[in-house]
Amino acid sequence: MKSKKYKVKRSGAGLGLFAQDEIGKGEFIIEYKGKLLNQRQTDEKGGKYLFAINSRKTIDGTTRKNIARYINHSCKPNAEVEIKKGRIMIYARKKITPEEEICYDYGKEYFNEHIKPFGCVCEKCKILKKVKKR
């Protein structure tokens, strides 16, 4: 049996999900899983691991069993999200090499609320900051 395609380890943003094997462009990586919440429950819970499926339903991915929660934001992502029949599926946008961090764009609303106030730490933004300092 083939090993898992990913592993959790330290990244520039804390913990991240990294490819263990090569992942081909368009290949399924992982499903974002958790308890299904309605809008009232979502508003009461709050937090960073809430992933909206639509305007009425959200998945609470807080549980550590949901290792997809370790996928960090990137302004230049190598993965993308597709919502299919109420399930959050993550696919490779391009070939991902072993030891490369898996990341996707969290979207404008999440970015503005949770990332922008502290500064983005994705690889693209780190490189831009270094260039600006020169």
DOROLUM-180419 format. One record per atom (N, C-alpha, C): x, y, z; atom name. Coordinates in pm, 1 decimal. Layout:
N
ATOM          X          Y          Z   zator
ATOM          X          Y          Z      CA
...
***
This chain:
134
ATOM          X          Y          Z   zator
ATOM       83.7     -119.4        0.0       N
ATOM        0.0        0.0        0.0      CA
ATOM       87.8      125.2        0.0       C
ATOM       50.1      223.3      -80.5       N
ATOM      126.3      347.4      -94.0      CA
ATOM      108.0      436.4       29.0       C
ATOM      213.7      508.0       66.4       N
ATOM      209.3      596.9      182.3      CA
ATOM      120.5      718.0      154.5       C
ATOM       92.2      793.6      261.3       N
ATOM       15.8      917.0      245.2      CA
ATOM       92.4     1013.7      157.7       C
ATOM       21.8     1101.5       93.9       N
ATOM       83.5     1197.6        3.6      CA
ATOM      127.2     1325.2       74.9       C
ATOM      105.1     1334.7      205.4       N
ATOM      131.3     1459.0      276.8      CA
ATOM      168.0     1431.6      421.5       C
ATOM      225.5     1534.9      484.8       N
ATOM      258.1     1527.1      627.2      CA
ATOM      252.8     1667.5      686.8       C
ATOM      225.5     1675.2      816.4       N
ATOM      218.6     1802.1      888.4      CA
ATOM      355.4     1829.2      949.6       C
ATOM      406.5     1951.1      926.2       N
ATOM      532.8     1991.6      988.8      CA
ATOM      540.3     2144.3      993.7       C
ATOM      646.1     2196.6     1054.2       N
ATOM      664.6     2341.5     1068.4      CA
ATOM      673.8     2410.5      933.6       C
ATOM      611.0     2528.5      926.8       N
ATOM      616.9     2611.0      806.2      CA
ATOM      638.0     2756.1      849.3       C
ATOM      643.9     2844.9      753.8       N
ATOM      660.0     2986.6      784.5      CA
ATOM      540.8     3046.6      857.5       C
ATOM      427.6     2977.4      854.1       N
ATOM      305.4     3028.0      918.0      CA
ATOM      266.2     2944.6     1040.2       C
ATOM      357.6     2868.8     1094.8       N
ATOM      327.5     2780.7     1208.2      CA
ATOM      341.0     2636.3     1163.5       C
ATOM      229.5     2564.5     1160.4       N
ATOM      228.5     2429.4     1105.4      CA
ATOM      169.7     2434.9      965.4       C
ATOM      215.6     2347.4      879.7       N
ATOM      165.4     2342.2      743.4      CA
ATOM      154.0     2198.6      696.3       C
ATOM       87.1     2179.9      584.4       N
ATOM       73.6     2047.9      524.0      CA
ATOM      167.6     2042.2      404.4       C
ATOM      254.9     1942.5      402.6       N
ATOM      357.5     1930.1      299.8      CA
ATOM      340.3     1801.2      221.7       C
ATOM      372.0     1808.9       94.3       N
ATOM      366.8     1690.2        9.1      CA
ATOM      476.9     1594.2       52.6       C
ATOM      443.2     1468.7       63.5       N
ATOM      542.0     1366.2       94.4      CA
ATOM      587.5     1298.6      -34.9       C
ATOM      494.7     1289.1     -128.3       N
ATOM      521.3     1233.6     -260.3      CA
ATOM      484.3     1340.9     -362.4       C
ATOM      523.3     1321.3     -486.3       N
ATOM      481.9     1413.2     -591.6      CA
ATOM      330.7     1403.1     -609.7       C
ATOM      267.9     1518.9     -628.0       N
ATOM      123.8     1525.2     -653.0      CA
ATOM      106.7     1590.6     -789.7       C
ATOM       41.0     1521.9     -880.0       N
ATOM       24.8     1571.7    -1016.3      CA
ATOM      -79.2     1681.8    -1027.3       C
ATOM      -63.7     1766.4    -1128.6       N
ATOM     -159.3     1873.5    -1156.3      CA
ATOM     -299.0     1813.4    -1171.2       C
ATOM     -397.1     1874.0    -1102.1       N
ATOM     -535.5     1828.6    -1108.5      CA
ATOM     -568.6     1712.8    -1016.9       C
ATOM     -467.9     1657.6     -950.1       N
ATOM     -488.5     1541.9     -863.5      CA
ATOM     -556.3     1582.2     -732.4       C
ATOM     -646.9     1497.2     -684.7       N
ATOM     -710.8     1518.0     -555.3      CA
ATOM     -605.3     1505.2     -445.9       C
ATOM     -608.1     1598.6     -350.7       N
ATOM     -512.3     1594.7     -239.7      CA
ATOM     -580.3     1545.7     -112.7       C
ATOM     -684.2     1615.7      -69.0       N
ATOM     -746.8     1585.1       59.0      CA
ATOM     -882.9     1653.8       68.1       C
ATOM     -967.6     1603.7      155.3       N
ATOM    -1097.1     1667.0      182.6      CA
ATOM    -1089.0     1740.8      315.8       C
ATOM    -1144.2     1861.8      320.1       N
ATOM    -1153.7     1940.0      443.8      CA
ATOM    -1277.4     1889.4      516.8       C
ATOM    -1257.9     1831.5      635.3       N
ATOM    -1368.6     1766.6      706.1      CA
ATOM    -1395.5     1831.5      840.9       C
ATOM    -1517.5     1808.7      890.2       N
ATOM    -1554.8     1857.4     1021.8      CA
ATOM    -1705.0     1855.8     1038.4       C
ATOM    -1747.1     1906.5     1151.1       N
ATOM    -1888.9     1911.5     1184.4      CA
ATOM    -1959.2     2015.7     1097.5       C
ATOM    -2077.1     1981.3     1047.5       N
ATOM    -2157.0     2073.1      966.6      CA
ATOM    -2236.1     2165.1     1060.0       C
ATOM    -2223.3     2295.7     1038.0       N
ATOM    -2292.0     2395.6     1120.5      CA
ATOM    -2389.3     2476.0     1035.8       C
ATOM    -2499.3     2518.9     1099.8       N
ATOM    -2588.8     2612.6     1031.7      CA
ATOM    -2538.5     2754.4     1060.2       C
ATOM    -2603.4     2855.7     1005.0       N
ATOM    -2555.3     2993.3     1017.7      CA
ATOM    -2552.3     3040.8     1162.7       C
ATOM    -2653.1     3006.4     1240.4       N
ATOM    -2657.4     3047.9     1381.9      CA
ATOM    -2540.0     2986.9     1458.5       C
ATOM    -2516.3     2857.6     1438.9       N
ATOM    -2405.0     2790.1     1506.3      CA
ATOM    -2270.6     2849.0     1463.4       C
ATOM    -2259.1     2882.4     1336.5       N
ATOM    -2136.1     2941.2     1283.5      CA
ATOM    -2109.4     3076.4     1349.2       C
ATOM    -2212.9     3159.7     1358.0       N
ATOM    -2199.1     3291.9     1419.8      CA
ATOM    -2159.6     3280.7     1567.0       C
ATOM    -2217.7     3183.8     1638.2       N
ATOM    -2187.9     3163.8     1780.3      CA
ATOM    -2045.9     3111.0     1800.3       C
ATOM    -2002.9     3021.2     1713.7       N
ATOM    -1872.4     2956.1     1728.5      CA
ATOM    -1757.2     3049.3     1694.5       C
ATOM    -1763.4     3111.8     1576.8       N
ATOM    -1651.7     3194.0     1532.4      CA
ATOM    -1524.7     3110.6     1522.0       C
ATOM    -1414.8     3171.9     1481.4       N
ATOM    -1287.5     3101.4     1476.9      CA
ATOM    -1228.5     3093.3     1338.0       C
ATOM    -1108.7     3038.3     1332.1       N
ATOM    -1032.4     3036.2     1208.5      CA
ATOM    -1054.8     2913.5     1122.0       C
ATOM    -1108.8     2806.5     1174.5       N
ATOM    -1119.1     2682.4     1096.9      CA
ATOM    -1258.1     2659.7     1038.5       C
ATOM    -1335.2     2766.6     1027.2       N
ATOM    -1468.6     2757.3      968.7      CA
ATOM    -1459.1     2777.5      817.7       C
ATOM    -1517.9     2685.8      743.3       N
ATOM    -1509.3     2690.2      596.8      CA
ATOM    -1651.6     2689.4      542.8       C
ATOM    -1695.5     2801.4      486.4       N
ATOM    -1831.7     2814.2      434.7      CA
ATOM    -1850.5     2729.8      309.1       C
ATOM    -1957.3     2651.2      309.3       N
ATOM    -1994.5     2573.0      191.4      CA
ATOM    -2086.3     2658.2      103.9       C
ATOM    -2178.3     2728.1      170.9       N
ATOM    -2269.5     2820.2      104.4      CA
ATOM    -2317.4     2920.2      209.7       C
ATOM    -2419.3     2998.3      180.4       N
ATOM    -2464.5     3101.9      273.7      CA
ATOM    -2534.0     3044.1      398.4       C
ATOM    -2569.2     2916.5      395.2       N
ATOM    -2639.6     2855.0      508.3      CA
ATOM    -2559.4     2750.9      585.2       C
ATOM    -2458.8     2692.1      523.9       N
ATOM    -2385.3     2581.1      584.6      CA
ATOM    -2234.8     2606.8      586.5       C
ATOM    -2173.2     2567.1      697.2       N
ATOM    -2029.5     2583.9      717.2      CA
ATOM    -1973.3     2456.9      778.6       C
ATOM    -1852.1     2422.8      741.6       N
ATOM    -1785.1     2309.8      804.6      CA
ATOM    -1688.8     2363.9      910.0       C
ATOM    -1700.1     2310.0     1031.1       N
ATOM    -1610.7     2345.0     1140.4      CA
ATOM    -1494.7     2244.8     1138.6       C
ATOM    -1382.8     2286.5     1084.9       N
ATOM    -1267.4     2199.1     1069.3      CA
ATOM    -1170.6     2203.2     1185.6       C
ATOM    -1216.9     2244.7     1303.2       N
ATOM    -1130.9     2260.8     1419.7      CA
ATOM    -1064.6     2131.1     1464.8       C
ATOM    -1132.9     2018.4     1452.2       N
ATOM    -1078.8     1892.1     1500.9      CA
ATOM     -943.1     1860.0     1438.8       C
ATOM     -851.4     1811.5     1520.1       N
ATOM     -717.4     1777.6     1470.7      CA
ATOM     -719.1     1657.1     1377.0       C
ATOM     -829.4     1584.4     1373.5       N
ATOM     -844.7     1473.8     1278.0      CA
ATOM     -852.7     1527.9     1135.4       C
ATOM     -889.4     1653.9     1121.4       N
ATOM     -898.4     1721.2      991.9      CA
ATOM     -762.4     1779.9      957.5       C
ATOM     -672.2     1698.7      902.1       N
ATOM     -538.3     1751.8      875.7      CA
ATOM     -536.5     1851.2      760.3       C
ATOM     -645.1     1860.4      685.3       N
ATOM     -654.4     1963.4      581.6      CA
ATOM     -653.5     2102.5      643.7       C
ATOM     -684.3     2112.4      771.7       N
ATOM     -682.5     2242.5      840.2      CA
ATOM     -542.5     2303.0      845.1       C
ATOM     -440.5     2221.6      823.5       N
ATOM     -302.6     2269.4      826.4      CA
ATOM     -256.8     2330.1      693.9       C
ATOM     -342.9     2327.9      594.0       N
ATOM     -308.0     2390.6      466.4      CA
ATOM     -315.9     2541.8      485.5       C
ATOM     -205.6     2607.9      460.7       N
ATOM     -197.2     2752.4      481.3      CA
ATOM     -236.9     2830.3      356.8       C
ATOM     -261.0     2959.0      378.8       N
ATOM     -293.2     3052.3      270.7      CA
ATOM     -168.2     3084.7      190.5       C
ATOM     -186.5     3108.5       61.6       N
ATOM      -80.7     3163.0      -22.2      CA
ATOM     -143.2     3254.1     -126.8       C
ATOM      -74.2     3362.9     -154.7       N
ATOM     -116.4     3452.8     -262.5      CA
ATOM      -78.7     3395.3     -398.6       C
ATOM        5.4     3292.7     -399.1       N
ATOM       42.9     3220.6     -521.4      CA
ATOM       29.8     3070.8     -490.2       C
ATOM      -94.4     3020.9     -483.1       N
ATOM     -119.5     2884.4     -436.6      CA
ATOM      -83.3     2775.4     -537.6       C
ATOM      -59.0     2656.3     -483.0       N
ATOM      -35.6     2539.7     -568.2      CA
ATOM     -153.5     2441.8     -561.5       C
ATOM     -255.1     2477.9     -483.8       N
ATOM     -374.8     2395.3     -470.9      CA
ATOM     -497.6     2485.7     -478.9       C
ATOM     -614.1     2422.3     -501.1       N
ATOM     -738.8     2498.5     -507.6      CA
ATOM     -851.2     2415.9     -448.5       C
ATOM     -955.2     2485.2     -408.5       N
ATOM    -1069.8     2422.9     -344.3      CA
ATOM    -1184.6     2410.5     -443.4       C
ATOM    -1251.9     2296.7     -437.3       N
ATOM    -1375.5     2276.9     -511.8      CA
ATOM    -1479.1     2224.4     -413.9       C
ATOM    -1595.9     2287.4     -413.5       N
ATOM    -1704.3     2241.5     -327.7      CA
ATOM    -1797.6     2158.4     -414.2       C
ATOM    -1809.8     2031.1     -377.1       N
ATOM    -1890.5     1935.8     -453.9      CA
ATOM    -1989.5     1866.5     -361.0       C
ATOM    -2117.4     1889.3     -385.8       N
ATOM    -2223.2     1825.9     -307.1      CA
ATOM    -2202.3     1844.1     -156.2       C
ATOM    -2167.5     1966.2     -116.6       N
ATOM    -2150.1     1997.9       24.7      CA
ATOM    -2019.1     1950.5       84.3       C
ATOM    -1928.0     1903.2        1.6       N
ATOM    -1798.1     1856.3       50.0      CA
ATOM    -1688.7     1948.8       -4.2       C
ATOM    -1588.2     1973.8       77.3       N
ATOM    -1479.3     2062.8       39.9      CA
ATOM    -1359.8     1977.5       -1.9       C
ATOM    -1331.8     1978.9     -130.3       N
ATOM    -1226.9     1896.3     -188.0      CA
ATOM    -1111.0     1985.9     -232.3       C
ATOM     -988.9     1940.9     -207.0       N
ATOM     -871.3     2019.1     -242.0      CA
ATOM     -790.4     1943.2     -346.8       C
ATOM     -759.0     2014.8     -456.0       N
ATOM     -688.8     1957.9     -570.9      CA
ATOM     -562.5     2038.9     -600.8       C
ATOM     -466.9     1975.3     -665.0       N
ATOM     -343.4     2042.8     -704.9      CA
ATOM     -369.0     2129.4     -827.8       C
ATOM     -329.3     2254.7     -822.6       N
ATOM     -338.2     2346.1     -938.5      CA
ATOM     -224.8     2322.3    -1035.8       C
ATOM     -117.1     2268.9     -982.5       N
ATOM        2.7     2240.9    -1061.3      CA
ATOM       73.9     2124.0     -995.4       C
ATOM      179.0     2075.6    -1057.2       N
ATOM      255.5     1966.8     -996.0      CA
ATOM      316.6     2016.4     -865.3       C
ATOM      304.0     1936.1     -761.7       N
ATOM      359.2     1968.7     -630.7      CA
ATOM      468.6     1866.0     -601.4       C
ATOM      586.4     1914.9     -570.5       N
ATOM      700.2     1826.0     -550.0      CA
ATOM      710.8     1781.4     -403.5       C
ATOM      779.6     1669.3     -378.5       N
ATOM      798.9     1625.0     -239.5      CA
ATOM      863.3     1735.4     -155.4       C
ATOM      816.5     1750.0      -32.9       N
ATOM      861.1     1850.7       64.4      CA
ATOM      808.3     1991.5       37.0       C
ATOM      730.1     2011.1      -69.4       N
ATOM      671.2     2141.4      -97.6      CA
ATOM      545.4     2158.6      -11.9       C
ATOM      529.5     2278.3       43.4       N
ATOM      410.3     2305.3      123.6      CA
ATOM      288.7     2318.0       32.5       C
ATOM      178.3     2257.0       75.1       N
ATOM       51.3     2265.3        2.7      CA
ATOM      -21.3     2388.5       55.1       C
ATOM      -69.1     2473.4      -35.7       N
ATOM     -136.1     2596.1        6.4      CA
ATOM     -239.5     2638.3      -97.1       C
ATOM     -341.5     2709.2      -51.5       N
ATOM     -441.6     2764.9     -141.9      CA
ATOM     -478.2     2904.8      -95.6       C
ATOM     -544.4     2978.5     -181.7       N
ATOM     -587.7     3114.9     -152.0      CA
ATOM     -713.7     3107.5      -66.3       C
ATOM     -709.2     3163.9       52.2       N
ATOM     -822.0     3158.8      145.2      CA
ATOM     -938.2     3248.8      104.6       C
ATOM     -916.2     3337.1       11.2       N
ATOM    -1022.3     3427.3      -32.8      CA
ATOM    -1011.0     3563.7       32.4       C
ATOM    -1070.3     3661.5      -33.8       N
ATOM    -1057.3     3802.0        5.9      CA
ATOM    -1112.3     3829.2      147.0       C
ATOM    -1231.4     3776.8      178.0       N
ATOM    -1292.6     3805.1      307.9      CA
ATOM    -1206.6     3753.9      423.3       C
ATOM    -1164.6     3627.5      417.2       N
ATOM    -1080.2     3570.5      521.7      CA
ATOM     -946.7     3644.2      527.5       C
ATOM     -887.4     3668.7      410.5       N
ATOM     -759.0     3738.6      404.6      CA
ATOM     -769.1     3873.8      475.2       C
ATOM     -869.7     3953.6      441.0       N
ATOM     -883.6     4087.8      499.0      CA
ATOM     -908.6     4084.1      649.2       C
ATOM     -980.7     3983.1      696.0       N
ATOM    -1015.9     3975.5      838.0      CA
ATOM     -905.1     3915.1      924.2       C
ATOM     -841.5     3808.7      876.0       N
ATOM     -748.9     3733.9      961.4      CA
ATOM     -601.0     3743.6      924.4       C
ATOM     -568.8     3774.9      800.0       N
ATOM     -428.8     3773.5      756.7      CA
ATOM     -372.2     3914.1      737.7       C
ATOM     -443.2     3997.4      665.0       N
ATOM     -394.1     4132.4      631.8      CA
ATOM     -353.8     4214.5      755.1       C
ATOM     -432.8     4212.4      864.0       N
ATOM     -393.5     4293.9      980.3      CA
ATOM     -256.2     4257.9     1038.5       C
ATOM     -210.9     4134.3     1018.3       N
ATOM      -83.6     4089.1     1074.6      CA
ATOM       26.1     4078.9      968.6       C
ATOM      -11.9     4085.1      842.7       N
ATOM       83.1     4071.5      732.8      CA
ATOM       87.8     3928.3      682.6       C
ATOM       82.2     3913.2      554.0       N
ATOM       84.7     3780.3      492.7      CA
ATOM      226.6     3723.3      500.8       C
ATOM      236.9     3594.9      534.9       N
ATOM      368.1     3529.8      547.3      CA
ATOM      388.0     3419.9      442.1       C
ATOM      307.2     3424.4      335.2       N
ATOM      325.5     3324.4      229.9      CA
ATOM      457.9     3349.8      157.6       C
ATOM      507.2     3250.9       85.2       N
ATOM      635.9     3261.8       16.2      CA
ATOM      640.5     3381.2      -79.8       C
ATOM      531.5     3402.5     -155.6       N
ATOM      528.2     3514.8     -250.6      CA
ATOM      547.4     3647.1     -176.9       C
ATOM      476.2     3666.6      -67.7       N
ATOM      484.3     3792.5        6.7      CA
ATOM      618.4     3808.7       77.4       C
ATOM      677.2     3698.7      125.4       N
ATOM      811.0     3705.4      186.7      CA
ATOM      913.6     3753.6       84.9       C
ATOM      905.4     3701.1      -36.3       N
ATOM      998.2     3741.3     -143.1      CA
ATOM      979.4     3888.8     -176.9       C
ATOM      853.0     3933.4     -188.7       N
ATOM      825.9     4074.2     -218.4      CA
ATOM      880.3     4166.0     -108.8       C
ATOM      867.1     4125.9       17.7       N
ATOM      918.6     4206.6      128.9      CA
ATOM     1070.2     4217.5      122.2       C
ATOM     1138.4     4108.6       87.7       N
ATOM     1283.6     4111.0       75.6      CA
ATOM     1327.7     4203.6      -36.0       C
ATOM     1256.7     4199.0     -150.1       N
ATOM     1289.6     4283.8     -264.6      CA
ATOM     1269.7     4431.6     -228.2       C
ATOM     1161.9     4462.6     -157.4       N
ATOM     1133.6     4601.6     -117.9      CA
ATOM     1237.5     4656.7      -21.2       C
ATOM     1297.1     4569.7       61.7       N
ATOM     1396.5     4614.1      158.8      CA
ATOM     1529.3     4652.8       94.5       C
ATOM     1554.1     4602.9      -23.9       N
ATOM     1683.3     4629.6      -91.0      CA
ATOM     1700.0     4771.9     -132.2       C
***
